Amino acid sequence: MKTDGIRAALIDGKAIAAKMRTETAAEAAELAALGWQPRLVSITVGDGAASEVYVRNQQRTAENAGVEFEARTYPETISMEQLVGVLQGLNADPRVNGIIIQRPLPAHIPVKTLQKAVHPLKDVEGMHPASIGNIVYNDLALGPCTAVAAVEILKTLPLKIEGLDVTVIGHSEIVGKPIAFLLMSLGATVTVCHHMTRSVAMHSRAADAVFVAVGKPGLVTGDMLKPGAALIDIGINRVDGKTVGDADFDSCAKVAGWLTPVPGGVGPVTVATLMKNAVLATRLQMAHYRAEYALTDV
């Protein structure tokens, strides 16, 4: 529903996520009937207060999507070697189909090193270097959840992505860069802006769609958008006790044609993508085990 001064149609991420969960649940049931019940294990290290909400949301979404979910918490004093040992055990366990590493981690646990220890076939977050690298070759087996979710949201809009002019603000390894590669594979013309870009507004005003994932509230304002453009706001920030995105909602809503709210936009679709990845990972592992251990004539 639009209010005075608001032009943009708000994109309902919760509705998109609900549709994805229904499809995922059906696939999960098929796999369970074949003896491959999709199962995720979440790893939290230290005080879990910072990630408690995320874990709870993931568990609730998993249950709705027919995916089993186990949350494990390890003491902050655990060593890197011990934690890698835990991951190696989960990698080898055929009953575990996906591993989630919750953030933040203690200072002595480098997240990139830990992510590399997760087997690519169980990398449901899509953050293993192999998973991200595969996107360059247009192989979206298990892609980074947030990047995939943001692009999936764009696909729901009545816009032809082939030839679409898109500006991505933010070039992180797990969000901005994968979004750019995913969009290029779909035929879009993509400009990526970062902290050294001379004029972000010049690029964003020329775009039919703008993605922003920087972590700076109010970074994108209405005068930075082409009238009628789609704005996918991936930022999550806390301002005065409220969760807000990277876009100034009020000014952008008066100019954009479509806009993701924060919360309720990209977030729910990201978690739904995680569950979709869990089911896909299970299917990939089933195929791997059958190929590896199938009986052959001798």
Backbone bond lengths (Angstrom), bond angles and torsions (degrees), N, CA, C in turn:
res aa  C-N    CA-C-N  psi(-1)  N-CA   C-N-CA  omega(-1)  CA-C   N-CA-C  phi
1 M - - - 1.466 - - 1.527 109.24 -
2 K 1.349 116.84 133.12 1.449 120.48 -179.12 1.526 110.42 -93.81
3 T 1.318 115.34 147.42 1.452 120.81 175.32 1.520 107.72 -114.03
4 D 1.321 116.63 172.49 1.461 120.93 -177.69 1.515 110.58 -56.20
5 G 1.325 114.81 132.96 1.458 119.72 176.81 1.507 114.13 86.89
6 I 1.331 118.26 -11.73 1.463 120.94 -179.07 1.520 109.14 -97.53
7 R 1.306 114.48 120.38 1.465 120.40 179.11 1.525 111.02 -96.05
8 A 1.333 116.37 -37.14 1.461 121.55 -170.70 1.522 112.29 -67.69
9 A 1.337 114.52 144.97 1.459 120.74 169.45 1.519 107.02 -85.71
10 L 1.327 116.61 124.06 1.460 119.72 -179.25 1.521 109.75 -76.12
11 I 1.320 116.20 131.40 1.457 122.25 -179.21 1.526 108.34 -84.46
12 D 1.302 116.42 122.56 1.466 121.69 -175.91 1.525 110.43 -86.56
13 G 1.322 116.40 91.38 1.459 120.99 179.98 1.516 112.75 -63.49
14 K 1.319 116.63 -31.77 1.466 119.94 -179.88 1.530 111.19 -65.64
15 A 1.326 116.84 -38.53 1.465 120.58 179.40 1.529 110.78 -69.04
16 I 1.326 116.62 -40.95 1.463 120.76 177.75 1.529 109.67 -62.48
17 A 1.341 115.77 -43.17 1.464 120.68 -179.50 1.522 111.25 -65.24
18 A 1.324 117.55 -38.27 1.466 121.12 -179.64 1.531 110.56 -63.10
19 K 1.318 116.98 -40.83 1.458 120.94 178.01 1.532 110.41 -64.24
20 M 1.329 116.10 -41.76 1.461 120.55 178.70 1.523 111.20 -63.37
21 R 1.325 116.62 -41.46 1.471 120.68 -179.59 1.520 111.40 -63.52
22 T 1.328 116.84 -38.97 1.468 120.40 178.55 1.525 110.34 -62.08
23 E 1.330 116.20 -45.00 1.464 120.57 179.06 1.527 110.69 -65.20
24 T 1.333 116.40 -40.69 1.455 120.92 -179.35 1.523 111.21 -65.90
25 A 1.336 116.31 -40.32 1.462 120.61 -179.67 1.525 111.11 -61.96
26 A 1.316 116.41 -38.31 1.466 120.04 178.86 1.529 110.36 -64.91
27 E 1.323 117.14 -42.55 1.465 121.02 178.67 1.521 111.11 -67.12
28 A 1.344 115.97 -39.38 1.464 120.27 179.23 1.522 110.52 -62.56
29 A 1.323 116.66 -39.49 1.464 120.49 178.86 1.523 111.53 -64.29
30 E 1.336 116.55 -38.91 1.463 120.74 177.52 1.527 110.61 -61.88
31 L 1.333 116.12 -44.46 1.461 120.33 -179.96 1.525 111.21 -66.82
32 A 1.333 116.61 -40.30 1.467 120.39 179.23 1.524 110.69 -61.46
33 A 1.331 116.61 -37.31 1.458 120.47 178.77 1.518 112.17 -65.91
34 L 1.339 115.83 -22.89 1.459 121.03 178.12 1.534 111.74 -92.38
35 G 1.346 115.97 5.12 1.458 120.36 -179.86 1.514 114.23 88.91
36 W 1.345 116.18 13.82 1.462 120.85 -179.05 1.534 109.25 -123.06
37 Q 1.336 114.94 73.92 1.459 120.42 177.94 1.539 109.21 -71.37
38 P 1.335 119.76 116.27 1.467 120.90 179.38 1.531 111.26 -58.72
39 R 1.326 115.69 133.64 1.465 120.24 -176.74 1.521 110.54 -142.54
40 L 1.320 115.39 129.79 1.460 122.41 179.12 1.518 110.45 -109.55
41 V 1.335 115.86 146.49 1.458 121.81 171.85 1.524 108.02 -122.67
42 S 1.325 115.13 125.33 1.460 121.70 179.02 1.532 109.50 -99.68
43 I 1.333 116.19 133.11 1.467 121.73 -178.94 1.523 109.68 -112.40
44 T 1.334 116.10 117.92 1.464 122.07 173.21 1.517 108.26 -116.08
45 V 1.329 116.57 136.00 1.461 121.21 179.61 1.526 109.04 -117.19
46 G 1.335 116.55 125.05 1.453 120.82 179.46 1.511 112.86 82.93
47 D 1.340 116.11 -154.75 1.457 122.18 -179.27 1.516 109.77 -62.88
48 G 1.303 116.23 116.94 1.456 120.23 -176.04 1.515 114.63 -86.61
49 A 1.336 118.08 8.29 1.462 120.10 -176.70 1.523 112.08 -60.59
50 A 1.347 116.15 -39.19 1.469 120.17 -176.23 1.523 111.98 -66.53
51 S 1.327 116.87 -31.10 1.465 119.85 -177.10 1.520 112.93 -108.14
52 E 1.323 116.95 4.24 1.464 121.16 -174.51 1.524 112.37 -57.98
53 V 1.336 116.79 -43.16 1.464 120.37 -178.87 1.518 110.30 -64.38
54 Y 1.347 116.70 -42.69 1.459 120.68 180.00 1.523 110.96 -62.49
55 V 1.332 116.35 -43.87 1.462 120.40 -178.93 1.519 110.39 -63.56
56 R 1.325 115.88 -42.63 1.468 120.27 -179.81 1.525 110.71 -63.76
57 N 1.330 116.76 -42.53 1.468 120.21 178.11 1.525 111.35 -64.58
58 Q 1.340 115.93 -40.75 1.457 120.18 179.08 1.523 110.92 -63.45
59 Q 1.329 116.21 -42.23 1.466 119.68 -179.21 1.525 111.26 -65.32
60 R 1.322 116.87 -43.18 1.463 120.61 179.68 1.532 110.77 -64.00
61 T 1.332 115.99 -43.63 1.463 119.77 179.35 1.523 110.99 -65.68
62 A 1.334 116.43 -38.63 1.470 120.51 179.26 1.516 110.48 -61.28
63 E 1.322 116.84 -45.28 1.467 120.98 -179.63 1.528 110.52 -60.78
64 N 1.345 116.48 -39.79 1.460 120.45 179.93 1.525 112.27 -71.66
65 A 1.337 115.97 -21.55 1.463 120.32 -177.96 1.523 112.16 -100.07
66 G 1.323 117.88 7.41 1.452 120.92 178.23 1.516 114.30 75.22
67 V 1.338 116.60 23.44 1.463 122.12 -179.15 1.528 109.34 -111.48
68 E 1.333 116.76 126.61 1.463 119.95 176.28 1.525 109.76 -70.51
69 F 1.329 115.97 146.09 1.468 120.67 -174.10 1.519 109.91 -137.60
70 E 1.321 116.43 128.10 1.462 121.78 176.56 1.525 109.24 -124.55
71 A 1.319 116.61 124.84 1.461 121.90 178.81 1.525 109.86 -100.64
72 R 1.315 116.61 123.66 1.458 121.96 177.90 1.527 109.62 -117.73
73 T 1.334 115.33 138.97 1.463 120.64 177.63 1.522 109.08 -124.08
74 Y 1.330 115.76 131.15 1.457 121.87 -179.97 1.526 109.47 -116.13
75 P 1.354 117.55 150.21 1.464 120.14 -177.50 1.530 112.27 -64.10
76 E 1.309 115.34 152.35 1.463 120.85 -179.42 1.519 111.67 -62.29
77 T 1.325 116.41 -22.18 1.464 120.72 -177.31 1.525 113.17 -81.79
78 I 1.332 118.26 -4.15 1.454 120.03 -179.43 1.533 109.66 -60.69
79 S 1.307 116.25 140.79 1.465 119.79 -179.08 1.524 110.78 -83.57
80 M 1.318 114.55 163.54 1.463 119.96 178.03 1.527 109.67 -61.06
81 E 1.328 116.45 -41.52 1.462 121.43 -178.88 1.520 111.27 -62.81
82 Q 1.328 116.52 -41.28 1.470 120.36 179.01 1.526 110.95 -65.64
83 L 1.319 115.61 -40.96 1.459 119.67 -178.25 1.533 111.11 -68.50
84 V 1.314 116.52 -39.16 1.469 119.84 175.64 1.523 109.96 -62.37
85 G 1.345 116.05 -37.37 1.463 120.29 176.13 1.519 112.00 -61.46
86 V 1.335 116.21 -40.21 1.470 120.85 176.46 1.527 110.16 -60.41
87 L 1.324 116.03 -45.92 1.466 120.49 -179.11 1.524 111.69 -65.21
88 Q 1.321 116.42 -38.33 1.466 119.42 178.15 1.527 111.17 -63.10
89 G 1.345 115.64 -36.89 1.464 119.58 176.44 1.519 111.56 -65.01
90 L 1.344 116.82 -40.79 1.464 120.83 178.43 1.529 111.02 -69.13
91 N 1.333 116.12 -35.72 1.465 120.12 177.22 1.523 111.40 -60.11
92 A 1.331 115.15 -37.47 1.467 120.54 -175.78 1.518 113.56 -85.34
93 D 1.323 117.29 -9.90 1.466 121.33 -176.31 1.524 110.10 -88.45
94 P 1.326 119.59 111.69 1.465 121.33 -178.14 1.528 113.20 -67.30
95 R 1.337 116.97 -12.88 1.465 119.86 178.83 1.526 111.57 -81.58
96 V 1.325 116.93 -12.33 1.465 122.11 178.77 1.522 108.41 -105.77
97 N 1.319 116.60 122.46 1.460 120.36 -175.62 1.521 114.10 -106.77
98 G 1.318 116.61 -14.51 1.459 118.99 179.80 1.517 111.29 -154.33
99 I 1.336 115.96 147.06 1.466 122.33 -178.65 1.522 108.78 -125.48
100 I 1.329 115.31 129.36 1.463 121.44 178.24 1.527 108.40 -115.83
101 I 1.310 117.56 128.28 1.462 122.18 177.07 1.523 107.93 -105.16
102 Q 1.327 115.54 113.99 1.459 120.04 -177.36 1.532 110.91 -78.11
103 R 1.317 114.87 144.09 1.454 121.62 174.13 1.515 109.38 -108.18
104 P 1.342 118.50 153.76 1.462 127.22 0.79 1.525 112.21 -80.55
105 L 1.335 114.88 165.47 1.458 122.45 175.74 1.527 109.29 -113.43
106 P 1.343 117.56 155.94 1.464 119.39 175.33 1.526 111.16 -58.18
107 A 1.316 116.62 155.95 1.463 122.29 -174.12 1.526 112.78 -58.72
108 H 1.340 117.16 -29.69 1.465 119.27 -175.97 1.535 112.49 -84.80
109 I 1.333 116.39 2.16 1.477 120.87 179.06 1.527 108.70 -114.76
110 P 1.333 118.87 96.91 1.471 120.79 179.13 1.526 110.48 -69.47
111 V 1.320 116.48 123.65 1.454 120.45 -174.21 1.527 112.13 -63.69
112 K 1.334 117.22 -36.27 1.464 119.23 -178.92 1.524 110.85 -66.24
113 T 1.317 116.43 -40.26 1.463 120.37 178.62 1.515 110.25 -64.37
114 L 1.328 116.03 -41.34 1.460 120.49 -179.50 1.530 110.56 -67.28
115 Q 1.329 116.38 -39.66 1.454 119.51 -178.92 1.526 111.39 -64.31
116 K 1.334 115.92 -33.74 1.469 120.17 178.36 1.519 111.53 -66.66
117 A 1.340 117.04 -23.45 1.464 120.58 -177.89 1.525 112.10 -79.05
118 V 1.333 117.42 -13.27 1.471 120.98 177.06 1.522 108.16 -80.23
119 H 1.330 116.60 131.15 1.469 119.74 179.48 1.534 109.33 -62.47
120 P 1.348 117.92 135.32 1.469 120.46 -177.78 1.530 114.01 -53.37
121 L 1.343 117.79 -31.76 1.462 120.01 179.67 1.529 112.28 -73.91
122 K 1.339 117.43 -12.92 1.463 121.03 178.79 1.529 111.24 -113.85
123 D 1.317 115.65 9.87 1.461 121.95 -178.11 1.525 110.21 -83.24
124 V 1.327 116.40 71.93 1.465 120.68 -175.96 1.527 112.43 -69.67
125 E 1.331 117.41 -18.22 1.461 119.92 176.11 1.525 111.50 -79.76
126 G 1.340 116.12 -15.70 1.454 120.41 179.52 1.506 113.73 69.82
127 M 1.330 117.15 31.36 1.461 120.65 -175.81 1.523 114.15 -110.62
128 H 1.332 117.34 -0.90 1.462 118.93 174.45 1.535 107.74 -66.62
129 P 1.336 118.26 143.34 1.478 120.00 179.31 1.530 112.74 -51.82
130 A 1.330 116.87 -35.09 1.473 119.86 178.98 1.526 110.79 -66.56
131 S 1.331 117.05 -39.50 1.465 120.65 -179.38 1.521 110.93 -65.20
132 I 1.341 116.60 -44.13 1.455 120.78 -179.76 1.526 110.24 -70.34
133 G 1.325 117.07 -40.66 1.452 120.86 -179.69 1.510 113.05 -63.85
134 N 1.327 117.19 -33.07 1.464 120.75 -179.42 1.522 112.65 -62.41
135 I 1.340 116.63 -25.81 1.463 120.31 -178.97 1.530 110.51 -62.47
136 V 1.335 116.19 -33.25 1.461 120.02 179.35 1.526 110.33 -59.99
137 Y 1.330 115.60 -31.49 1.466 120.83 179.82 1.521 112.08 -94.97
138 N 1.349 115.57 15.59 1.468 121.64 178.40 1.525 111.73 60.84
139 D 1.330 116.11 32.94 1.466 121.98 177.59 1.522 108.07 -110.67
140 L 1.328 115.75 93.67 1.464 120.11 -175.57 1.517 109.86 -96.87
141 A 1.318 116.63 67.14 1.461 119.93 177.65 1.524 109.39 -72.02
142 L 1.316 116.38 -66.76 1.461 121.67 177.94 1.532 107.44 -127.78
143 G 1.318 116.71 89.43 1.460 120.74 -176.44 1.511 112.38 -87.08
144 P 1.349 117.42 163.21 1.470 121.54 176.91 1.526 110.57 -57.68
145 C 1.313 116.08 125.30 1.474 120.84 -168.98 1.527 113.94 -57.80
146 T 1.328 117.47 -46.11 1.458 119.64 -176.14 1.520 110.86 -66.32
147 A 1.335 116.80 -42.75 1.460 120.58 179.78 1.524 110.52 -64.04
148 V 1.331 116.89 -45.71 1.463 120.88 -179.97 1.526 110.24 -63.09
149 A 1.333 116.88 -41.99 1.467 121.15 -179.73 1.523 110.97 -61.52
150 A 1.324 116.85 -44.06 1.463 120.71 -178.59 1.524 111.01 -61.90
151 V 1.332 116.76 -42.05 1.461 120.61 179.37 1.530 110.62 -69.70
152 E 1.332 117.17 -37.38 1.465 120.04 177.70 1.529 111.02 -61.68
153 I 1.328 116.10 -36.22 1.468 119.60 178.14 1.528 110.16 -63.77
154 L 1.326 116.84 -42.90 1.463 120.05 178.38 1.529 110.80 -60.48
155 K 1.324 116.71 -35.92 1.467 121.02 -179.12 1.535 112.10 -64.33
156 T 1.329 117.42 -23.89 1.466 119.68 -178.74 1.521 112.20 -78.34
157 L 1.329 117.74 -10.94 1.458 121.16 -176.96 1.533 110.80 -88.24
158 P 1.331 117.11 154.09 1.468 120.40 -179.75 1.531 112.11 -77.52
159 L 1.322 115.34 56.01 1.458 121.71 179.42 1.527 108.70 -123.68
160 K 1.310 116.86 138.05 1.454 121.01 175.97 1.532 107.76 -83.53
161 I 1.328 116.43 114.14 1.459 119.69 -174.45 1.530 111.58 -71.08
162 E 1.322 117.50 -31.44 1.466 119.98 177.25 1.526 109.34 -60.83
163 G 1.330 115.94 120.73 1.457 120.95 179.76 1.515 114.52 81.80
164 L 1.335 118.15 -2.01 1.463 121.66 -179.66 1.526 110.10 -66.66
165 D 1.320 117.19 134.38 1.463 121.48 175.73 1.529 108.80 -85.57
166 V 1.324 115.80 117.70 1.466 121.50 -174.95 1.526 110.06 -124.64
167 T 1.319 116.32 136.89 1.463 121.68 172.27 1.516 108.79 -113.89
168 V 1.323 115.71 128.13 1.466 122.21 176.06 1.520 107.39 -108.43
169 I 1.315 116.55 119.39 1.465 121.36 179.21 1.521 107.94 -100.95
170 G 1.329 115.83 111.37 1.463 121.95 -174.24 1.516 109.33 115.11
171 H 1.326 117.38 131.20 1.471 119.29 -175.64 1.524 112.20 -129.43
172 S 1.334 115.72 42.36 1.461 119.81 177.90 1.524 110.38 -67.46
173 E 1.336 115.27 157.10 1.462 120.90 -176.82 1.516 112.72 -66.82
174 I 1.329 117.65 -26.24 1.461 119.80 -173.45 1.530 113.81 -108.27
175 V 1.350 117.56 -5.30 1.464 119.30 178.48 1.530 110.94 -130.28
176 G 1.328 117.17 -70.12 1.457 120.85 -173.69 1.516 114.66 -59.19
177 K 1.318 117.00 -52.59 1.470 120.12 -178.19 1.528 112.14 -64.56
178 P 1.350 119.31 -46.63 1.477 118.01 177.05 1.525 113.02 -60.17
179 I 1.333 117.71 -37.59 1.467 120.07 178.02 1.533 109.67 -59.37
180 A 1.331 116.00 -44.44 1.464 120.13 -179.38 1.523 111.12 -60.53
181 F 1.328 117.35 -45.49 1.461 120.34 -179.57 1.528 111.82 -67.32
182 L 1.332 116.35 -39.61 1.466 119.91 178.72 1.528 110.59 -62.17
183 L 1.328 116.43 -43.07 1.457 120.54 -179.39 1.519 111.78 -68.54
184 M 1.322 116.70 -38.56 1.459 119.51 177.71 1.524 111.08 -63.07
185 S 1.339 115.58 -37.30 1.467 118.54 178.96 1.522 111.87 -66.80
186 L 1.335 116.32 -21.53 1.460 121.25 178.60 1.529 111.95 -91.54
187 G 1.339 116.22 -1.18 1.454 120.18 176.44 1.508 116.08 98.89
188 A 1.338 118.24 5.61 1.460 120.48 178.87 1.529 110.79 -77.61
189 T 1.314 115.70 156.53 1.468 122.13 172.40 1.522 106.96 -98.27
190 V 1.318 116.57 117.36 1.464 120.58 -167.25 1.527 112.35 -116.81
191 T 1.320 115.44 133.55 1.463 123.07 170.78 1.523 107.83 -114.13
192 V 1.323 116.97 130.69 1.467 121.72 179.29 1.520 109.04 -109.74
193 C 1.326 116.22 123.07 1.463 122.00 178.55 1.529 110.17 -105.50
194 H 1.326 116.08 149.34 1.463 121.86 -179.44 1.524 109.28 -148.07
195 H 1.320 116.78 -169.15 1.463 119.48 -172.42 1.524 113.27 -68.45
196 M 1.321 117.80 -14.02 1.464 120.17 177.69 1.530 112.53 -100.87
197 T 1.315 117.50 1.21 1.456 120.74 177.09 1.520 109.70 -67.16
198 R 1.326 117.09 129.76 1.471 120.52 -173.68 1.524 112.50 -68.43
199 S 1.318 117.01 -42.97 1.459 119.59 -179.61 1.521 109.67 -140.39
200 V 1.314 115.67 94.37 1.468 120.18 178.84 1.520 110.24 -62.04
201 A 1.335 116.28 -40.45 1.463 120.80 -177.17 1.521 111.73 -61.11
202 M 1.332 117.53 -36.01 1.463 120.30 179.58 1.531 110.58 -59.94
203 H 1.326 116.20 -40.95 1.457 120.68 -179.32 1.532 111.57 -75.74
204 S 1.326 116.62 -42.95 1.469 119.20 -176.71 1.525 111.73 -67.82
205 R 1.329 117.78 -33.27 1.464 120.12 -179.87 1.527 112.15 -70.23
206 A 1.330 116.70 -19.22 1.469 120.15 179.56 1.523 112.37 -92.16
207 A 1.338 117.42 -2.47 1.467 121.42 -171.43 1.525 112.35 -94.82
208 D 1.339 114.50 145.71 1.464 121.28 173.01 1.525 110.61 -80.52
209 A 1.333 115.84 -23.99 1.468 121.25 178.00 1.522 108.31 -144.96
210 V 1.318 115.35 140.68 1.461 121.49 -179.46 1.526 109.14 -126.59
211 F 1.337 115.87 129.36 1.457 122.19 172.59 1.518 107.30 -109.84
212 V 1.325 117.93 134.98 1.459 119.64 177.66 1.524 109.63 -131.66
213 A 1.337 114.74 127.57 1.468 121.38 -179.78 1.522 107.91 -148.49
214 V 1.324 115.13 81.60 1.467 120.66 -175.43 1.526 112.42 -122.80
215 G 1.331 115.93 -35.58 1.464 119.57 -176.44 1.516 112.64 91.70
216 K 1.356 116.26 31.64 1.461 121.64 177.84 1.530 108.34 -129.47
217 P 1.324 117.20 107.65 1.464 119.62 -177.77 1.524 111.84 -61.11
218 G 1.329 115.31 138.47 1.454 120.51 177.13 1.516 114.70 74.15
219 L 1.317 117.85 13.00 1.468 120.54 -177.02 1.526 111.76 -63.21
220 V 1.334 116.77 -44.49 1.465 120.93 -179.48 1.525 109.00 -97.89
221 T 1.323 115.67 126.44 1.459 121.14 179.59 1.527 109.42 -116.68
222 G 1.314 115.83 167.18 1.449 120.83 -175.50 1.517 114.11 -57.86
223 D 1.344 117.60 -34.66 1.461 119.51 -178.65 1.526 112.69 -74.25
224 M 1.329 117.09 -1.05 1.466 121.10 176.52 1.523 111.82 -97.02
225 L 1.342 116.92 2.54 1.465 120.39 -174.97 1.522 111.96 -114.77
226 K 1.318 114.91 148.99 1.459 121.63 169.18 1.527 107.36 -75.88
227 P 1.325 119.04 134.29 1.464 119.82 178.36 1.531 111.25 -55.72
228 G 1.340 115.60 128.61 1.464 121.48 179.56 1.514 114.75 88.92
229 A 1.340 117.63 -0.10 1.463 120.21 -179.22 1.527 111.01 -71.76
230 A 1.333 115.28 158.07 1.467 120.79 174.67 1.517 108.31 -90.02
231 L 1.316 116.98 135.68 1.468 121.83 178.50 1.524 108.92 -121.88
232 I 1.328 116.40 114.59 1.461 122.21 177.87 1.520 107.36 -103.92
233 D 1.319 115.94 105.42 1.467 122.86 -175.78 1.524 109.40 -94.99
234 I 1.332 116.23 112.55 1.466 121.97 -175.65 1.527 111.22 -100.94
235 G 1.314 116.86 -9.55 1.467 120.64 -176.56 1.515 113.09 -67.26
236 I 1.330 115.32 146.78 1.470 121.78 174.49 1.521 106.93 -132.52
237 N 1.317 116.27 113.63 1.459 121.57 -178.04 1.527 109.56 -135.89
238 R 1.316 115.84 152.35 1.462 120.69 175.40 1.526 109.20 -107.20
239 V 1.331 116.43 118.95 1.456 122.06 -179.85 1.522 108.34 -130.87
240 D 1.311 116.29 118.63 1.472 121.64 179.63 1.524 112.07 52.63
241 G 1.331 115.17 41.64 1.459 120.26 177.19 1.510 114.61 79.39
242 K 1.326 118.19 3.08 1.458 121.62 -179.85 1.533 110.35 -114.09
243 T 1.329 115.77 151.28 1.461 121.00 175.34 1.521 108.63 -91.64
244 V 1.332 115.93 123.19 1.461 121.12 -179.40 1.527 109.00 -132.66
245 G 1.315 115.63 164.54 1.452 120.21 179.94 1.507 113.00 -94.26
246 D 1.317 116.03 -159.27 1.464 121.92 178.25 1.521 111.61 -91.64
247 A 1.316 116.98 -6.64 1.463 121.17 -179.60 1.524 110.26 -103.87
248 D 1.328 115.02 145.10 1.458 120.25 171.49 1.526 106.93 -76.66
249 F 1.315 115.92 102.30 1.464 120.89 -168.44 1.525 112.40 -57.83
250 D 1.316 117.44 -47.41 1.464 120.09 -173.10 1.517 112.48 -61.57
251 S 1.336 117.27 -47.48 1.465 119.19 -178.00 1.527 111.47 -72.97
252 C 1.330 117.25 -36.25 1.468 120.39 -179.54 1.525 111.23 -69.39
253 A 1.322 116.90 -35.69 1.465 120.80 -178.39 1.521 112.10 -65.75
254 K 1.324 117.73 -20.34 1.465 121.22 179.70 1.529 112.20 -84.43
255 V 1.344 116.26 -11.71 1.467 120.20 -175.52 1.529 112.35 -117.43
256 A 1.327 116.37 -42.22 1.465 121.02 -174.45 1.528 111.49 -66.60
257 G 1.333 114.84 155.72 1.458 119.57 173.92 1.515 111.13 -87.02
258 W 1.343 115.63 -35.60 1.462 122.80 177.67 1.518 108.05 -138.51
259 L 1.317 115.99 146.38 1.462 120.27 -175.29 1.522 110.35 -150.23
260 T 1.333 116.70 133.95 1.469 119.73 175.03 1.526 108.95 -87.74
261 P 1.317 117.55 127.55 1.464 119.53 175.80 1.519 110.33 -75.82
262 V 1.317 116.61 159.11 1.467 122.32 173.69 1.522 107.16 -131.42
263 P 1.341 117.73 116.65 1.475 128.09 0.41 1.530 111.53 -80.32
264 G 1.344 115.15 177.23 1.461 120.72 175.35 1.510 115.02 99.50
265 G 1.335 117.07 4.43 1.451 120.09 179.60 1.511 112.16 -108.20
266 V 1.330 115.74 -95.82 1.458 120.47 -177.13 1.528 112.13 -70.38
267 G 1.334 117.50 -32.73 1.468 121.89 -175.70 1.521 114.88 -52.69
268 P 1.336 118.71 -56.84 1.468 119.53 -179.36 1.525 113.05 -60.85
269 V 1.331 117.21 -34.83 1.458 120.57 -179.52 1.527 110.26 -71.02
270 T 1.326 116.72 -32.18 1.467 120.75 177.01 1.523 110.95 -63.22
271 V 1.329 116.73 -45.51 1.464 120.28 -179.82 1.525 110.33 -67.09
272 A 1.338 116.62 -37.92 1.472 120.14 177.35 1.526 110.59 -65.43
273 T 1.326 116.70 -35.16 1.469 121.00 176.97 1.526 110.45 -66.21
274 L 1.322 116.22 -36.91 1.466 120.69 176.62 1.524 110.34 -58.46
275 M 1.334 117.25 -42.94 1.461 120.74 179.55 1.531 111.33 -70.31
276 K 1.316 116.24 -36.32 1.469 120.18 175.54 1.524 109.88 -61.91
277 N 1.344 116.06 -41.16 1.465 120.92 176.60 1.524 111.41 -63.80
278 A 1.336 116.26 -36.44 1.465 120.04 -179.61 1.527 110.70 -62.90
279 V 1.322 116.28 -41.45 1.466 120.51 179.26 1.524 110.50 -69.75
280 L 1.327 116.15 -41.35 1.468 119.76 178.32 1.525 110.40 -63.94
281 A 1.342 116.67 -41.40 1.462 120.47 178.65 1.525 110.82 -61.53
282 T 1.324 116.44 -39.93 1.464 120.81 178.02 1.524 110.59 -62.21
283 R 1.323 116.02 -43.55 1.463 120.22 179.60 1.535 110.95 -64.42
284 L 1.335 116.44 -40.48 1.468 120.52 178.46 1.526 111.30 -64.78
285 Q 1.342 116.14 -39.90 1.472 120.01 179.69 1.528 110.83 -68.79
286 M 1.324 116.80 -38.45 1.462 120.15 177.66 1.529 109.66 -60.15
287 A 1.319 116.49 -45.35 1.462 120.67 178.90 1.526 111.06 -64.03
288 H 1.337 115.88 -38.75 1.472 120.39 -179.60 1.525 111.22 -64.72
289 Y 1.330 116.29 -47.09 1.462 120.02 -179.16 1.529 111.28 -65.34
290 R 1.321 117.11 -38.85 1.470 120.05 179.91 1.530 110.38 -66.00
291 A 1.322 116.43 -39.70 1.467 119.87 179.71 1.530 111.36 -70.48
292 E 1.338 115.72 -35.06 1.465 120.96 -175.11 1.527 111.55 -76.50
293 Y 1.337 115.85 -37.78 1.460 118.76 -171.22 1.527 113.62 -117.16
294 A 1.318 116.04 13.02 1.479 118.79 -179.71 1.529 110.37 -65.39
295 L 1.341 115.93 143.49 1.453 120.83 177.06 1.522 109.66 -73.54
296 T 1.296 117.06 136.34 1.465 121.22 178.83 1.524 108.70 -126.60
297 D 1.301 115.56 155.35 1.478 120.25 177.28 1.519 110.28 -67.81
298 V 1.324 116.21 138.27 1.474 121.01 178.94 1.516 109.06 -121.15
